[in-house]
Amino acid sequence: MIGRDGPVVVEIEDVTAEAVFARLPDALAAVWQALRALPLGAVQADAFEYFLTRPDAVRAVARFLRRDGELSLTFTLEGRPHAVRIRPADGAAPAAGALERSWSGA
């Protein structure tokens, strides 16, 4: 299912491994937590914060996923573009807590 309750795959290119989240709200929170740790410029950080944490963020991202099948947002880090990718997991079962542990360093 594409929407707020279906599993999604997320990746931050060259920063994190691809991982599956059981729910889109959890995925968006983890993406924002990972991006906050990067040395993004103020404008990039503000834009990602707004897009990932605004009150209708989950609904907006779910709409992108239903319409386009994947959401890809880019940012520049150390002079090179990187992509944040979010897509439906297409039946992949999330590993309980695996992404949270891998992205938080636990």
NUPA-41179 format. One record per residue (C-alpha): x, y, z. Coordinates in steps of 0.2 Angstrom, whole numbers, padded with zeros to 4 digits, always signed. Example, Ala and Ser with C-alpha at 12.3 -4.5 7.8 and 13.67 -1.06 7.14 Angstrom:
NUPA-41179
+0062-0022+0039 +0068-0005+0036 
***
This chain:
NUPA-41179
+0000+0000+0000 +0007+0017-0004 +0002+0029+0009 +0005+0033+0027 +0004+0016+0034 +0013+0005+0022 +0031+0001+0023 +0043+0012+0014 +0062+0011+0008 +0073+0026+0012 +0090+0030+0007 +0102+0045+0009 +0114+0043-0006 +0132+0040+0000 +0127+0043+0018 +0115+0029+0024 +0111+0012+0018 +0094+0008+0010 +0082+0003+0024 +0064-0001+0026 +0052+0007+0038 +0035+0000+0043 +0027+0017+0043 +0030+0033+0033 +0029+0044+0048 +0044+0035+0056 +0053+0035+0040 +0052+0054+0038 +0057+0057+0056 +0072+0046+0054 +0077+0055+0038 +0076+0072+0046 +0086+0065+0061 +0100+0059+0049 +0100+0075+0039 +0101+0086+0054 +0118+0078+0058 +0125+0083+0041 +0134+0099+0038 +0120+0106+0027 +0119+0124+0023 +0106+0134+0032 +0094+0136+0017 +0096+0117+0013 +0093+0112+0032 +0078+0124+0033 +0070+0117+0017 +0072+0099+0023 +0066+0103+0040 +0050+0111+0033 +0047+0097+0020 +0049+0083+0032 +0042+0090+0048 +0027+0101+0043 +0010+0096+0050 +0005+0089+0033 +0022+0081+0028 +0016+0063+0029 +0001+0067+0018 +0011+0076+0006 +0025+0063+0004 +0011+0049+0003 +0003+0060-0012 +0020+0060-0021 +0022+0042-0018 +0005+0038-0025 +0007+0049-0040 +0026+0046-0045 +0030+0030-0036 +0046+0038-0028 +0051+0054-0020 +0069+0060-0023 +0075+0076-0016 +0093+0082-0018 +0105+0092-0008 +0123+0097-0010 +0136+0091+0002 +0155+0094+0000 +0152+0101-0017 +0143+0086-0023 +0124+0082-0026 +0116+0068-0015 +0098+0061-0016 +0086+0057-0002 +0075+0043-0009 +0059+0037-0002 +0048+0024-0011 +0036+0010-0007 +0044-0006+0000 +0034-0016-0012 +0031-0030+0000 +0048-0030+0009 +0046-0033+0027 +0054-0020+0038 +0068-0027+0050 +0062-0022+0067 +0072-0007+0072 +0086-0010+0060 +0085+0007+0052 +0084+0016+0068 +0099+0007+0074 +0109+0009+0058 +0105+0028+0057 +0107+0032+0075 +0124+0023+0077 +0117+0012+0090 
***
